[in-house]
Amino acid sequence: MDYNGLKKDLLIVGILVSFLTPFVRSSINLAIPFLANEFTLSAVFLTWISTIYLLVNAILYIPFGRIGDIYGRKRIFQYGLIIFTVSSFISAFSTSGEMFLFFRVFQAIGNAMIFANLNAMISSAFPVNERGKAFGLTSMSVFVGLILGPILGGVITEMVGWRTLFYMDTVIGIIAAYAITRFKYDWIDAQGEKLDILGSFLLGISLIAILYGFSDFTSSYSLFLILAGIFGMSLFYLVEKRAAFPLINLDLFKIKRFTFGNITALLNYGAFVSVGFILTLYLQYLKGYSPITAGLIVSVQSVMMVLVSPFAGRLSDKIDPGSVSTMGMVLTTIGVALMTLITFENALYLGGLALIIFGSGIGLFYSSNTKMVMSAVDKRYYGVASATLSNMRSMGQIFGMGIVMIIISTVLGNVQITPSAYPELIVSLRSSLIAIAVLSAVGIFTSLFKD
């Protein structure tokens, strides 16, 4: 077997799919107004376009990671890629909002199958001293997708229509699907074991309750959902302790690099997502910039992520990846802390500096953290480890945005943002940045637990 050829093909596939799904998620946001007009959709229905995607992933990430360990990571990855590509193509022919949302669910299923196993496949194919470089390149591709999604998505949607976005996704998916058929090798490191159905159910329901509770924390039932989710996780723990083939081997959480690496990933991704949202509000409402201009300014951080990620990956092959991820958290915290000092007078130079430092921190952290977490576990658990890390990033997104929503609703209230409310908006955005800076500082602390 040409093992170098296998690694090359796998890396090509990893780069393509790492670009594809962030591009889809970020580009579809700009198409939402067009979908609303064409299908006469309510505001509540529109929120489900993103919410359903996140919830489906929350249910399925870890079970599909475990299934990959048992039945073959490449097989589950390939099936997921096919499901994602076909559902993207059919989505382009949607004739109603309900039809679009239905195939959105299948896109989420395919995405869960893909990203529950991608990092596991890379860890299986690449030796430890080469994984950082591989993760650096796939991380770079993620950030390229996040940059080009809003830019190309807006241009394509306005010029030729939102359906063309899904045609593009289909083409990329077909190329990736062809590339992965070039090698026949698969990784099955837990063959003969069985999937824990009860544990999968309990974990899925618990995560849905927690994530949905945090996604709408200002509602009357959010606290109940979060507490119910915590209770469900307690039942999950008891079931896993007694399961012959647990969904997650709880002994993994005795490994500090695995446990604290995942916790730090949650905090880092919470900062990443929420800072972009805060800055978008600031630039459009308080500075008066157009959505395109605001998007280009915020993309400075993503450009830095693209530039730094490959370097961070190579660096984590030469020195301890835990140290690289700690450096990333330090820069992330400094970047957010500088943002809390932005005023109308210094917004240009201080804001630009903060975005450069913040983006560099995220870029340093992402690939090095992935390598540290994946290298901490035995190869039998690569699928579960990969899926757990993906899930923590999704939970970080909801957690970070939940904190921002709590602060904005407390300071600003449930009112329309008008010039008369700008003083409260300024206070709420600055308070949100302070809270995110504190969380990032906690991330520095958790990233130090490596041994």
Beta strands, then each sheet from edge to edge (+ up, - down):
end
